[in-house]
């Protein structure tokens, strides 16, 4: 009996040990499986991360290649444009067909833009349409000028037309690059197209100013004619600087890009050259009956011419990389115009004089004209102070001039 109990005792202990061993084996298996699963999961995560990195590297490489291709293509087109501009002969029959094709291209681009839901693509085709329309208009005006043997006007209109065509071509390339997944390459084309648009518009403005100069000459308005001819040259200068911006973009030269951009934009203050404003003031002065206000209009025109002179000097400084001098002379240009507060002065004054019939009001208006002449004198002195770097004196004189000018509204 004792032996039986011992055997049974060993048997139950053996079973307990066997069950414990089995439990440990199952736990070990589960632990191993868990560790294996975690390891596999981690390996998959690492693999996905690496794949993402490889994709990003490939994408960056592809984008970099697209940017290089875009820069080379922009360079080539700039060179072709220079060669084309030196070609004296123009086949106007062919260009008439070109104008018709551009009108059709503009229509198609408008239609395409209307059908696109992606606003970036829609805007790009809108720009293409706008450039094609203006190019077509310039070609038609060039053909008309040729009929009247106006060779200088023909040259200006042809230059503007070709510039708008080049802009449209760049915007198309931008759309194609983006469609191919080359976002950076598309942005580069678009940046070049943007400044080509500014160049084209300056050439367009030059042609418009030249047309007005012809009219002024025919009307015997020598002062207006001279201002408009100077405006032609200033617009051409601004166009040249914008062209240099595109060259800098093509050569990946950010420093020159900024220098020439600042140079171009200081000439075109708020989309107009100072000489265009001078011409407007002279045209207004011509149409005003009151002789005192008319004389004031001519004085304002001379202020704008002073601003134009400072802006040309500022542009030259910016183009040479002398930003400090450029800023100083740019401030002088703005100051000469009273920070452009003179632009609507004649209209306001003319309306006041027509409204005020009484003799005491007429006397008040004469006093206002005298105050405006004083304001203009302060603007001139402020501009001179700014031009030589005396900023405190410039600000003081400018403030007095603006306060005198504001009395016009009281």
C-alpha positions as CSV (number, residue, x, y, z in Angstrom):
1,X,0.0,0.0,0.0
2,X,2.8,2.4,0.9
3,X,4.5,1.6,-2.5
4,X,1.2,2.2,-4.3
5,X,0.8,5.6,-2.6
6,X,4.4,6.5,-3.6
7,X,3.8,5.6,-7.2
8,X,0.6,7.6,-7.3
9,X,2.3,10.5,-5.7
10,X,5.1,10.5,-8.4
11,X,2.5,10.1,-11.1
12,X,0.5,13.2,-10.0
13,X,3.7,15.2,-9.7
14,X,4.8,14.0,-13.1
15,X,1.5,15.1,-14.6
16,X,1.8,18.5,-12.9
17,X,5.3,18.9,-14.2
18,X,4.2,17.8,-17.6
19,X,1.3,20.3,-17.6
20,X,3.6,23.1,-16.4
21,X,6.2,22.2,-19.1
22,X,3.4,22.3,-21.7
23,X,2.2,25.7,-20.4
24,X,5.7,27.1,-20.5
25,X,6.2,25.8,-24.1
26,X,2.9,27.4,-25.2
27,X,3.9,30.7,-23.5
28,X,7.3,30.5,-25.2
29,X,5.6,29.9,-28.6
30,X,3.2,32.8,-28.1
31,X,6.1,35.0,-27.0
32,X,8.1,34.0,-30.0
33,X,5.2,34.5,-32.3
34,X,4.6,37.9,-30.8
35,X,8.2,38.9,-31.2
36,X,8.3,37.5,-34.7
37,X,5.1,39.5,-35.6
38,X,6.6,42.7,-34.1
39,X,9.8,42.1,-35.9
40,X,8.0,41.5,-39.2
41,X,5.9,44.6,-38.6
42,X,8.9,46.8,-37.8
43,X,10.7,45.4,-40.9
44,X,7.7,46.3,-43.1
45,X,7.6,49.8,-41.5
46,X,11.3,50.3,-42.2
47,X,10.8,49.0,-45.7
48,X,7.9,51.4,-46.4
49,X,9.9,54.3,-44.9
50,X,12.8,53.5,-47.1
51,X,10.6,53.1,-50.1
52,X,9.1,56.6,-49.3
53,X,12.6,58.0,-49.0
54,X,13.6,56.4,-52.3
55,X,10.5,57.8,-54.0
56,X,11.2,61.2,-52.5
57,X,14.8,61.0,-53.7
58,X,13.7,60.0,-57.2
59,X,11.0,62.7,-57.2
60,X,13.6,65.3,-56.1
61,X,16.0,64.0,-58.8
62,X,13.3,64.2,-61.4
63,X,12.2,67.7,-60.3
64,X,15.9,68.8,-60.3
65,X,16.3,67.4,-63.9
66,X,13.0,69.2,-64.9
67,X,14.3,72.5,-63.5
68,X,17.6,72.1,-65.4
69,X,15.7,71.3,-68.6
70,X,13.4,74.3,-68.0
71,X,16.3,76.7,-67.4
72,X,18.1,75.5,-70.6
73,X,14.9,75.9,-72.6
74,X,14.3,79.4,-71.3
75,X,17.9,80.3,-72.1
76,X,17.5,79.0,-75.6
77,X,14.2,80.9,-76.1
78,X,15.8,84.1,-74.9
79,X,18.7,83.7,-77.4
80,X,16.2,83.0,-80.2
81,X,14.2,86.1,-79.2
82,X,17.4,88.2,-79.4
83,X,18.2,86.9,-82.9
84,X,14.6,87.4,-84.0
85,X,14.7,91.1,-82.8
86,X,17.8,91.7,-84.9
87,X,16.0,90.5,-88.0
88,X,14.9,93.6,-89.9
89,X,12.5,92.1,-92.4
90,X,9.0,91.1,-91.3
91,X,6.6,89.2,-93.5
92,X,3.4,91.0,-92.7
93,X,1.2,88.8,-94.8
94,X,2.5,85.9,-92.7
95,X,2.0,87.9,-89.5
96,X,-1.6,88.7,-90.4
97,X,-2.2,85.0,-90.5
98,X,-0.3,84.7,-87.2
99,X,-2.7,87.3,-85.7
100,X,-5.7,85.3,-86.8
101,X,-4.2,82.1,-85.3
102,X,-3.5,83.9,-82.0
103,X,-7.1,85.0,-81.9
104,X,-8.2,81.4,-82.3
105,X,-5.6,80.3,-79.7
106,X,-7.0,82.8,-77.3
107,X,-10.5,81.5,-77.8
108,X,-9.4,77.9,-77.3
109,X,-7.5,78.9,-74.1
110,X,-10.5,80.7,-72.8
111,X,-12.7,77.6,-73.4
112,X,-10.1,75.3,-71.9
113,X,-9.8,77.5,-68.8
114,X,-13.6,77.5,-68.4
115,X,-13.7,73.7,-68.3
116,X,-10.9,73.2,-65.8
117,X,-11.7,73.0,-62.1
118,X,-8.1,73.2,-60.8
119,X,-7.8,77.0,-60.3
120,X,-4.0,77.0,-61.0
121,X,-4.4,75.3,-64.4
122,X,-7.4,77.5,-65.1
123,X,-5.4,80.7,-64.3
124,X,-2.5,79.5,-66.5
125,X,-4.8,79.0,-69.6
126,X,-6.4,82.4,-68.8
127,X,-2.9,84.0,-69.0
128,X,-2.3,82.2,-72.3
129,X,-5.6,83.6,-73.7
130,X,-4.8,87.1,-72.5
131,X,-1.3,87.1,-74.0
132,X,-2.6,85.7,-77.3
133,X,-5.2,88.4,-77.5
134,X,-2.7,91.2,-76.9
135,X,-0.2,89.7,-79.3
136,X,-2.9,89.6,-82.0
137,X,-3.9,93.2,-81.2
138,X,-0.2,94.4,-81.5
139,X,0.3,92.5,-84.9
140,X,-2.8,94.2,-86.3
141,X,-1.6,97.6,-85.1
142,X,1.8,97.0,-86.6
143,X,0.3,96.1,-89.9
144,X,-1.8,99.3,-89.7
145,X,1.3,101.4,-88.8
146,X,3.1,99.9,-91.8
147,X,0.3,101.1,-94.1
148,X,0.9,104.6,-92.9
149,X,4.7,104.3,-93.2
150,X,5.2,104.8,-89.4
151,X,8.4,102.7,-89.2
152,X,9.2,103.5,-85.5
153,X,5.7,102.6,-84.4
154,X,5.9,99.4,-86.5
155,X,9.1,98.4,-84.6
156,X,7.5,99.0,-81.2
157,X,4.3,97.1,-82.0
158,X,6.3,94.1,-83.5
159,X,8.4,94.0,-80.3
160,X,5.3,94.0,-78.1
161,X,3.6,91.3,-80.2
162,X,6.6,89.0,-80.1
163,X,7.0,89.6,-76.4
164,X,3.3,88.5,-75.8
165,X,3.8,85.5,-78.0
166,X,6.8,84.4,-75.9
167,X,4.9,84.9,-72.7
168,X,2.1,82.7,-74.0
169,X,4.6,80.0,-75.0
170,X,6.1,80.0,-71.5
171,X,2.7,79.7,-69.8
172,X,1.9,76.8,-72.0
173,X,5.2,75.1,-71.0
174,X,4.3,75.7,-67.4
175,X,1.0,73.9,-67.8
176,X,2.6,71.0,-69.6
177,X,5.3,70.7,-66.9
178,X,2.7,70.6,-64.1
179,X,0.6,68.1,-66.0
180,X,3.7,65.8,-66.2
181,X,4.1,66.0,-62.4
182,X,7.0,68.5,-62.5
183,X,5.7,71.1,-60.1
184,X,9.0,72.9,-59.6
185,X,9.7,73.0,-63.3
186,X,6.2,74.4,-63.9
187,X,6.8,77.1,-61.3
188,X,10.0,78.1,-63.0
189,X,8.3,78.4,-66.4
190,X,5.5,80.4,-64.7
191,X,8.0,82.7,-63.0
192,X,9.7,83.5,-66.3
193,X,6.3,84.0,-68.0
194,X,5.2,86.4,-65.3
195,X,8.2,88.8,-65.9
196,X,7.9,88.3,-69.7
197,X,4.3,89.6,-69.3
198,X,5.6,92.7,-67.4
199,X,8.2,93.2,-70.2
200,X,5.5,92.8,-72.9
201,X,3.2,95.3,-71.2
202,X,6.0,97.9,-71.0
203,X,6.7,97.5,-74.7
204,X,2.9,97.8,-75.3
205,X,2.9,101.0,-73.2
206,X,5.9,102.3,-75.2
207,X,4.0,101.8,-78.4
208,X,0.9,103.6,-76.9
209,X,3.0,106.5,-75.8
210,X,4.6,106.8,-79.2
211,X,1.1,106.9,-80.9
212,X,0.1,109.7,-78.5
213,X,3.4,111.6,-79.3
214,X,2.5,111.5,-83.0
215,X,-0.9,113.0,-82.2
216,X,0.6,115.7,-79.9
217,X,3.0,116.6,-82.8
218,X,0.1,116.9,-85.2
219,X,-1.7,119.1,-82.7
220,X,1.4,121.3,-82.2
221,X,1.8,120.4,-78.5
222,X,5.6,120.3,-78.3
223,X,5.9,120.0,-74.5
224,X,3.5,117.0,-74.5
225,X,5.2,115.4,-77.5
226,X,8.6,115.6,-75.7
227,X,7.3,114.1,-72.5
228,X,5.6,111.2,-74.4
229,X,8.8,110.5,-76.4
230,X,10.7,110.3,-73.1
231,X,8.0,108.0,-71.8
232,X,8.6,105.7,-74.7
233,X,12.3,105.4,-73.7
234,X,11.5,104.9,-70.1
235,X,9.1,102.1,-70.9
236,X,11.7,100.5,-73.1
237,X,14.2,100.7,-70.3
238,X,11.8,99.0,-67.9
239,X,11.2,96.3,-70.5
240,X,15.0,95.8,-70.8
241,X,15.3,95.3,-67.0
242,X,12.4,92.8,-67.0
243,X,14.2,90.9,-69.8
244,X,17.3,90.8,-67.6
245,X,15.2,89.3,-64.8
246,X,14.2,86.5,-67.1
247,X,17.9,86.0,-68.0
248,X,18.7,85.8,-64.3
249,X,16.0,83.2,-63.7
250,X,17.4,81.1,-66.6
251,X,20.9,81.3,-65.1
252,X,19.7,80.6,-61.5
253,X,21.1,84.0,-60.3
254,X,18.9,85.2,-57.5
255,X,21.1,88.3,-56.8
256,X,20.8,89.6,-60.3
257,X,17.1,88.7,-60.4
258,X,16.4,90.9,-57.5
259,X,18.6,93.8,-58.7
260,X,16.9,94.0,-62.1
261,X,13.4,93.4,-60.7
262,X,13.9,96.4,-58.3
263,X,15.3,98.5,-61.2
264,X,12.3,97.8,-63.4
265,X,9.7,98.4,-60.7
266,X,11.2,101.7,-59.5
267,X,10.5,103.1,-63.1
268,X,7.0,101.8,-63.1
269,X,5.6,103.2,-59.9
270,X,2.2,101.5,-59.3
271,X,2.0,100.3,-62.9
272,X,2.6,103.7,-64.5
273,X,5.9,105.5,-65.3
274,X,6.2,109.0,-63.8
275,X,6.4,110.4,-67.4
276,X,3.0,108.8,-68.2
277,X,1.6,110.7,-65.2
278,X,3.3,113.9,-66.5
279,X,1.7,113.5,-69.9
280,X,-1.7,113.0,-68.2
281,X,-1.2,116.2,-66.2
282,X,-0.4,118.1,-69.4
283,X,-3.4,116.7,-71.1
284,X,-5.6,117.7,-68.2
285,X,-4.1,121.2,-68.1
286,X,-4.9,121.6,-71.8
287,X,-8.6,120.9,-71.2
288,X,-9.0,123.2,-68.2
289,X,-10.5,126.6,-68.8
290,X,-9.2,128.3,-65.7
291,X,-5.7,129.7,-66.6
292,X,-4.4,129.5,-63.0
293,X,-5.4,125.8,-62.6
294,X,-4.0,125.1,-66.1
295,X,-0.7,126.6,-65.0
296,X,-0.8,124.5,-61.9
297,X,-1.3,121.4,-64.1
298,X,1.9,122.2,-66.0
299,X,3.8,122.6,-62.7
300,X,2.5,119.2,-61.5
301,X,3.7,117.7,-64.9
302,X,7.2,119.1,-64.2
303,X,7.1,117.5,-60.7
304,X,6.4,114.2,-62.3
305,X,9.3,114.7,-64.7
306,X,11.6,115.4,-61.7
307,X,10.3,112.1,-60.2
308,X,11.1,110.4,-63.5
309,X,14.7,111.6,-63.4
310,X,15.2,110.3,-59.9
311,X,13.6,107.0,-60.8
312,X,16.0,106.5,-63.7
313,X,18.9,107.2,-61.4
314,X,17.4,104.8,-58.8
315,X,17.0,102.1,-61.5
316,X,20.6,102.4,-62.5
317,X,21.7,102.1,-58.9
318,X,19.6,99.0,-58.3
319,X,20.8,97.4,-61.6
320,X,24.4,97.8,-60.4
321,X,23.6,96.2,-57.1
322,X,23.7,99.4,-55.1
323,X,20.5,98.9,-53.1
324,X,21.2,101.6,-50.6
325,X,21.5,104.3,-53.2
326,X,18.6,102.8,-55.1
327,X,16.3,103.1,-52.1
328,X,17.4,106.6,-51.4
329,X,16.7,107.8,-55.0
330,X,13.5,105.8,-55.1
331,X,12.3,107.7,-52.0
332,X,13.3,111.0,-53.7
333,X,11.1,110.1,-56.8
334,X,8.1,109.3,-54.6
335,X,8.7,112.5,-52.6
336,X,8.8,114.7,-55.7
337,X,5.2,113.7,-56.5
338,X,4.1,114.2,-52.9
339,X,3.8,110.4,-52.6
340,X,1.5,110.7,-55.6
341,X,-1.1,112.8,-53.9
342,X,-0.9,115.2,-56.8
343,X,-2.5,112.8,-59.2
344,X,-6.1,113.9,-58.7
345,X,-5.5,117.4,-57.6
346,X,-6.5,119.1,-60.9
347,X,-9.8,117.3,-61.1
348,X,-10.7,118.2,-57.5
349,X,-9.7,121.8,-57.9
350,X,-11.5,122.2,-61.2
351,X,-14.7,120.8,-59.7
352,X,-14.4,123.2,-56.7
353,X,-14.0,126.2,-58.9
354,X,-17.0,125.3,-61.1
355,X,-19.1,124.7,-58.0
356,X,-18.1,127.9,-56.2
357,X,-19.8,130.9,-57.9
358,X,-19.5,133.5,-55.2
359,X,-16.6,136.0,-55.2
360,X,-15.4,135.1,-51.7
361,X,-15.3,131.4,-52.7
362,X,-13.3,132.3,-55.8
363,X,-10.8,134.2,-53.6
364,X,-10.6,131.1,-51.4
365,X,-9.8,128.9,-54.4
366,X,-7.1,131.3,-55.5
367,X,-5.6,130.9,-52.0
368,X,-5.8,127.1,-52.3
369,X,-3.9,127.3,-55.6
370,X,-1.2,129.4,-53.9
371,X,-1.0,126.8,-51.1
372,X,-0.6,124.0,-53.7
373,X,2.3,125.8,-55.3
374,X,3.9,126.0,-51.8
375,X,3.2,122.3,-51.3
376,X,4.9,121.4,-54.6
377,X,7.9,123.5,-53.6
378,X,8.2,121.6,-50.4
379,X,8.0,118.3,-52.3
380,X,10.9,119.4,-54.5
381,X,13.0,120.3,-51.5
382,X,12.1,117.0,-49.8
383,X,13.1,115.1,-52.9
384,X,16.5,116.8,-53.0
385,X,17.0,116.1,-49.3
386,X,16.2,112.4,-49.7
387,X,18.5,112.2,-52.8
388,X,21.5,113.2,-50.8
389,X,20.7,110.9,-47.9
390,X,19.2,113.6,-45.5
391,X,16.2,111.5,-44.5
392,X,15.1,113.5,-41.5
393,X,15.0,116.8,-43.4
394,X,13.3,115.0,-46.3
395,X,10.6,113.6,-44.0
396,X,10.1,117.0,-42.4
397,X,9.6,118.9,-45.7
398,X,7.4,116.1,-47.1
399,X,5.1,116.3,-44.1
400,X,4.7,120.1,-44.5
401,X,4.0,119.7,-48.2
402,X,1.3,117.0,-47.6
403,X,-0.3,119.1,-44.8
404,X,-0.5,122.1,-47.2
405,X,-1.9,119.8,-49.9
406,X,-4.6,118.5,-47.6
407,X,-6.0,122.0,-47.1
408,X,-7.4,121.6,-50.6
409,X,-10.1,119.3,-49.1
410,X,-11.1,121.7,-46.4
